[in-house]
Amino acid sequence: MARILIHSIVFKPDGVSTAYLYADLVSELKKLGHEIVVLTSTPHYNKVATKVETQPLTKRKGGLYYTSTYDGIKVYHIPMVKARGTLRRIVDFVKFHVYAVLIGGAMKNIDIVLSPSPPLTIGIVGYIIAKLKGGKAIYNVQEIYPDFIINQGGVKNRFIINILKAIERFIYDRSVAVVTIDSKFSDIIRPRFKDQNKLSVIPNFVDTQLYIPGKRKNSFSSQYHLDDKFVVAYAGNIGFAQNWNPVIQAARQLAGKPILFLIIGDGNRKEWLKSEINRYSIKNILLLDYQPRELMPEINASADIHTIVMTPELDGDGFPSKIYNIMSSARAAVVSTGANSPLSNLMKKAGYNRTVPLDDNDQYTAAILKAYEERHLLVEEGLKGRQFIVDNYSKEIVAGQYHDLITRFSSNKQI
């Protein structure tokens, strides 16, 4: 089996989706016989005190880096804070990359370096570490960079854009494999490859044993007085990838109905969302901070239906993996997305038909109202989604696909 370095900007005990995703993946790869080591940052994106207590970090070299243990796997943490300014973020990324090369370069017997985006530059560092150790680099495209940041207007300077595109091409050329999480992503980046055979599609996944169907009335719904409401829920990043205007309009227009929008999370649009709620004196939006992952199945069960509303600019460059958690929890969803987006394609495969066009406030409001009027159908819809996820997107199934890919390229191929 292979000795694998997981090189990710986030990992447990950070409380963010990619951290949970890769924590589950390394546990499954370990079960399949691989030896794993993780190189990541200190918790900074969503630092949860209780999680840090269960996975304590030990200071090394006077605080130059830290170590912890997750599921018997050694984790190296490079110090990082949650930076708000662009300059501070750049400085932190540069430091993270330099330290990663030094720490990764000192490790022994690395066969495979697996690096998920973002950031884009992590693919270069993964390649450098692999080269130093005589191993091979696999780049996992969780979001298409630099497209993601360009399309949201984060970078407009043509010189910088050209540099980012050159970095992207370098990563594709030097990696032995590039894994996208959806065929739509592969279609977008395929023309950028010299060797298109490097491309593979391996989807993200969900822990179907954690995210299970639950009772609509539970301790969470009781705590927040949700039992007598029709609850439309969103839990995740409150950022630029989500379009909050349809949600605000729907909440305002449906104020006379017993409908409550439950929004849980954090992000760079949260303060703006708060200001809009206050501006319009909206009473039927409940805004909460991030909740522990272990509580999410109960939160999902507390909703009658979930919602994801994408922005036109970023709809095709990212994929909200929370849809897997929603379906695994046997809940239906109202989704605003493009006709051929990765999210739309998944909805079609699952037989979920509550999809509305991007940036259409009126159709979104109508879809929420229709779900309320058809609430007697939602349980059956949710159960159908649950079965679809169990059959196709469990962590065991997807980890097996990574195992097959890694085994193809690792120097030690005994199975």
C-alpha positions in Angstrom: 0.0 0.0 0.0 1.0 3.6 -0.4 2.3 6.2 2.1 0.2 9.2 1.4 0.7 12.8 2.3 -2.6 14.7 2.5 -1.7 18.3 1.9 -4.7 20.5 2.6 -5.2 24.1 3.8 -7.8 22.9 6.3 -8.3 19.7 8.3 -9.8 18.6 11.6 -10.1 20.0 14.2 -11.0 23.0 12.0 -14.8 22.9 11.7 -15.3 23.5 7.9 -16.7 21.2 5.2 -13.4 20.4 3.4 -11.8 19.6 6.8 -14.5 17.1 7.6 -14.4 15.7 4.0 -10.7 14.9 4.1 -10.8 13.7 7.7 -13.4 11.1 6.6 -11.3 10.3 3.5 -8.1 9.6 5.4 -9.9 7.4 7.9 -11.3 5.3 5.0 -8.0 5.1 3.2 -6.4 4.0 6.4 -8.9 1.2 6.7 -8.0 0.2 3.1 -4.4 -0.3 4.3 -2.7 2.9 3.3 -0.3 4.8 5.6 -1.4 8.4 6.0 0.2 11.7 7.2 -1.5 15.1 7.0 0.1 18.5 6.5 -2.3 21.4 7.1 -2.8 24.6 9.0 -3.8 25.3 12.6 -7.6 25.7 13.1 -8.6 29.1 11.8 -11.5 29.0 9.5 -14.1 27.9 12.1 -12.3 27.2 15.3 -14.5 25.1 17.7 -13.1 24.9 21.2 -14.6 21.5 21.9 -13.0 20.0 18.8 -9.6 21.4 19.6 -10.0 19.8 23.1 -10.6 16.4 21.6 -7.7 16.8 19.1 -5.2 18.9 21.1 -2.3 20.5 19.2 1.3 20.2 20.6 3.7 23.1 20.0 6.9 22.1 18.1 10.1 24.1 17.5 8.9 27.0 19.6 5.7 27.3 17.7 7.0 27.1 14.2 4.5 24.3 13.7 2.2 22.0 15.8 1.2 18.4 15.7 -1.9 16.5 16.6 -3.3 13.0 16.1 -6.5 12.2 14.3 -7.7 8.6 14.2 -4.2 7.4 14.8 -2.8 9.6 12.0 -0.2 12.2 12.6 -1.2 15.7 11.6 1.3 18.6 11.1 -0.3 22.1 11.6 1.3 25.2 10.2 0.2 28.4 12.2 -2.5 30.4 10.4 -5.1 32.9 11.5 -8.4 33.9 9.9 -7.2 37.0 7.9 -9.7 39.5 6.7 -7.4 41.6 4.5 -6.0 40.5 1.1 -2.4 41.4 2.0 -2.6 39.4 5.2 -4.1 36.4 3.4 -1.3 36.5 0.8 1.4 36.6 3.5 -0.2 33.7 5.4 -0.4 31.6 2.2 3.2 32.3 1.4 4.3 31.3 4.9 2.1 28.2 4.8 3.6 27.1 1.5 7.2 27.7 2.6 6.7 25.8 5.8 4.9 23.1 3.9 7.9 22.5 1.7 10.3 22.4 4.6 8.2 20.1 6.7 7.1 17.9 3.8 10.6 17.8 2.5 11.8 16.4 5.8 9.3 13.5 5.8 10.2 10.0 4.8 8.9 7.7 2.1 6.1 9.7 0.5 4.6 7.8 -2.4 1.6 10.1 -3.1 0.9 13.8 -2.3 -2.8 14.5 -2.6 -3.6 18.3 -2.5 -7.2 19.7 -2.7 -7.9 23.2 -4.0 -8.3 26.0 -2.9 -5.8 27.7 -2.9 -4.6 27.1 -6.5 -1.0 27.4 -5.4 -1.2 24.4 -3.1 -0.9 22.3 -6.3 2.6 23.7 -6.9 3.7 23.0 -3.3 2.3 19.5 -3.5 4.3 18.8 -6.7 7.5 20.2 -5.1 7.1 18.0 -2.0 6.4 15.0 -4.2 9.5 15.8 -6.4 11.7 16.1 -3.3 10.5 12.7 -2.0 10.5 10.8 -5.2 6.7 10.6 -5.1 3.9 11.7 -7.3 1.4 14.5 -7.0 -2.4 14.3 -7.4 -4.3 17.5 -7.5 -8.0 17.5 -6.4 -10.1 20.3 -8.0 -12.7 21.1 -5.4 -13.3 24.5 -7.0 -12.0 25.6 -10.4 -9.2 28.2 -9.8 -8.4 30.7 -11.0 -11.9 30.9 -12.6 -13.6 31.0 -9.2 -11.8 34.1 -8.1 -11.8 35.8 -11.5 -15.6 35.3 -12.0 -16.4 36.8 -8.7 -14.3 39.9 -9.5 -11.6 39.2 -7.0 -8.8 39.6 -9.6 -9.1 42.0 -12.6 -5.5 42.8 -13.5 -4.7 41.0 -16.7 -1.1 40.4 -15.8 -2.1 38.7 -12.5 -4.7 36.7 -14.3 -2.1 35.4 -16.8 0.2 34.4 -14.0 -2.6 32.5 -12.3 -3.5 30.7 -15.5 0.1 29.8 -16.0 0.2 28.3 -12.5 -2.9 26.3 -13.3 -1.3 24.9 -16.4 1.9 24.1 -14.6 -0.1 22.1 -12.0 -2.0 20.2 -14.6 1.2 19.4 -16.5 3.2 18.2 -13.5 0.5 16.2 -11.6 0.2 12.6 -12.5 -3.5 12.8 -12.0 -6.0 15.6 -11.6 -9.3 14.7 -9.9 -12.4 16.8 -10.4 -15.5 16.3 -8.3 -17.9 16.6 -11.2 -17.9 15.8 -15.0 -18.9 19.4 -15.7 -15.6 20.6 -14.0 -13.7 18.1 -16.2 -15.4 19.5 -19.4 -14.4 23.0 -18.4 -10.7 22.3 -17.7 -10.1 19.5 -20.3 -9.0 21.9 -23.1 -6.3 23.2 -20.7 -4.5 19.8 -20.6 -1.6 18.6 -22.7 -2.5 15.0 -21.6 -6.2 14.7 -21.0 -5.8 11.2 -19.8 -4.7 12.6 -16.5 -8.3 13.8 -15.7 -10.5 11.7 -13.4 -13.9 12.4 -11.9 -14.3 11.3 -8.3 -17.2 13.0 -6.5 -17.3 14.2 -2.9 -19.3 12.1 -0.5 -21.2 12.1 2.8 -21.0 10.0 5.9 -24.3 8.2 5.5 -24.0 6.8 9.0 -23.8 10.2 10.6 -26.3 12.0 8.3 -29.4 9.9 8.8 -33.1 10.6 8.7 -34.3 12.1 12.0 -37.5 13.2 13.7 -38.8 16.6 12.6 -39.5 17.5 16.2 -36.4 17.2 18.3 -34.4 19.1 20.9 -32.9 21.6 18.4 -36.3 22.4 16.9 -37.7 22.8 20.4 -34.9 25.0 21.5 -35.4 27.5 18.6 -39.2 27.2 18.6 -39.4 25.6 15.1 -42.1 23.0 15.8 -45.0 25.1 14.6 -43.2 26.5 11.6 -42.6 25.4 8.1 -38.8 25.6 8.2 -36.6 26.3 5.1 -33.0 25.8 6.1 -29.6 26.6 4.9 -26.4 25.6 6.8 -22.9 26.5 5.5 -20.8 29.3 4.2 -22.5 32.6 4.0 -20.4 34.0 1.2 -20.2 35.3 -2.4 -21.1 31.9 -4.0 -24.6 32.2 -2.5 -27.2 34.6 -3.8 -29.2 35.9 -0.8 -31.5 38.3 -2.7 -34.1 35.6 -3.6 -34.1 34.4 0.1 -34.7 38.0 1.4 -37.5 38.6 -1.1 -39.1 35.3 -0.3 -39.0 36.0 3.4 -40.6 39.4 2.9 -43.3 38.2 0.5 -44.2 35.1 2.6 -44.2 36.9 5.9 -47.9 36.2 6.3 -47.3 32.4 6.2 -46.0 30.2 9.0 -42.7 29.9 7.1 -39.3 30.5 8.7 -36.0 30.7 7.0 -33.2 29.2 9.2 -29.7 30.3 8.1 -26.7 28.8 9.9 -23.1 29.6 9.3 -20.5 32.3 8.8 -18.7 34.0 6.0 -17.9 37.3 4.3 -21.5 38.1 3.5 -22.9 37.4 6.9 -22.7 41.1 8.1 -24.4 42.2 4.9 -27.1 39.6 5.4 -27.7 40.9 8.9 -27.9 44.4 7.7 -30.6 43.5 5.1 -32.6 41.6 7.7 -32.5 44.7 9.9 -33.1 47.1 7.0 -36.4 45.4 6.1 -37.3 44.4 9.7 -37.5 40.7 8.6 -38.9 38.6 11.4 -39.1 35.2 9.6 -35.3 34.7 9.1 -33.5 33.1 12.0 -29.7 33.6 11.7 -27.4 31.4 13.8 -23.7 30.9 14.0 -21.9 27.7 12.9 -23.1 24.6 14.8 -21.0 21.5 15.6 -21.0 18.9 12.9 -22.5 16.3 15.3 -25.5 18.5 15.7 -26.1 18.8 11.9 -28.2 15.7 11.5 -30.6 17.0 14.1 -30.6 20.4 12.5 -31.2 18.9 9.1 -34.1 17.0 10.5 -35.6 20.2 12.1 -36.2 21.6 8.6 -39.1 20.7 6.4 -37.0 21.5 3.3 -33.5 22.9 2.6 -32.4 25.5 0.1 -29.2 26.4 -1.8 -29.2 29.5 -3.9 -26.2 30.0 -6.2 -24.9 33.1 -7.8 -24.7 33.3 -11.6 -21.0 34.2 -11.5 -19.9 31.2 -9.5 -22.5 28.6 -10.2 -20.3 26.6 -12.6 -17.0 26.8 -10.8 -17.9 25.3 -7.5 -20.2 22.6 -6.0 -22.0 22.8 -2.7 -21.4 19.4 -1.2 -23.9 20.2 1.5 -26.5 18.8 -0.9 -25.2 15.3 -0.1 -25.7 15.9 3.6 -29.2 17.2 2.9 -30.2 14.2 0.8 -28.5 11.7 3.2 -30.7 13.2 6.0 -33.8 12.4 3.8 -34.7 16.0 3.2 -35.9 17.7 0.0 -34.4 20.9 -1.3 -35.3 24.0 -3.3 -32.3 24.9 -5.4 -31.5 27.9 -7.6 -28.9 26.9 -10.1 -28.1 26.9 -13.8 -29.6 24.4 -16.2 -26.4 22.5 -16.8 -24.5 23.2 -13.6 -23.0 20.4 -11.5 -25.6 21.0 -8.9 -28.4 20.9 -11.4 -27.1 17.6 -12.9 -27.1 16.0 -9.5 -30.6 17.1 -8.8 -31.8 15.6 -12.1 -30.0 12.3 -11.3 -31.6 12.1 -7.9 -35.1 12.9 -9.2 -35.3 16.2 -7.3 -37.4 18.6 -9.3 -37.6 21.7 -7.1 -35.0 23.6 -9.1 -35.4 27.2 -10.2 -33.4 29.4 -12.6 -30.5 31.5 -11.3 -31.3 35.0 -10.1 -35.0 34.7 -10.4 -36.5 36.0 -7.2 -40.1 35.5 -8.2 -39.7 31.9 -9.2 -37.8 31.2 -6.1 -40.5 32.6 -3.9 -43.1 30.6 -5.9 -41.0 27.4 -5.3 -40.9 27.9 -1.6 -44.6 28.6 -1.5 -45.3 25.4 -3.6 -43.1 23.3 -1.2 -45.1 24.7 1.7 -48.4 23.8 -0.1 -47.1 20.3 -1.0 -45.4 19.6 2.3 -47.2 16.3 2.5 -45.0 15.1 -0.4 -41.7 16.2 1.1 -41.1 13.1 3.2 -41.3 10.8 0.2 -39.0 13.1 -1.8 -36.4 13.1 1.0 -36.4 9.3 1.3 -35.8 8.9 -2.4 -32.9 11.3 -2.1 -31.5 9.3 0.8 -31.5 6.1 -1.2 -29.8 7.8 -4.1 -27.0 9.0 -1.9 -26.5 5.7 -0.1 -26.2 3.9 -3.5 -23.8 6.4 -5.1 -22.1 8.9 -2.7 -21.2 7.1 0.6 -17.7 7.6 2.0 -17.0 3.9 1.5 -17.8 4.0 -2.2 -15.9 7.2 -3.0 -12.8 6.2 -0.8 -12.7 3.1 -2.9 -12.4 5.2 -6.0 -9.5 7.1 -4.5 -7.9 3.9 -3.4 -8.0 2.6 -7.0 -6.5 5.8 -8.3 -3.7 6.0 -5.7 -2.8 2.3 -6.2 -2.3 2.9 -9.9 0.4 5.5 -9.2 2.0 4.4 -5.9 5.4 2.8 -6.0 4.3 0.1 -3.6 1.4 -1.7 -5.3 0.9 -4.8 -3.1 -2.7 -5.2 -2.3 
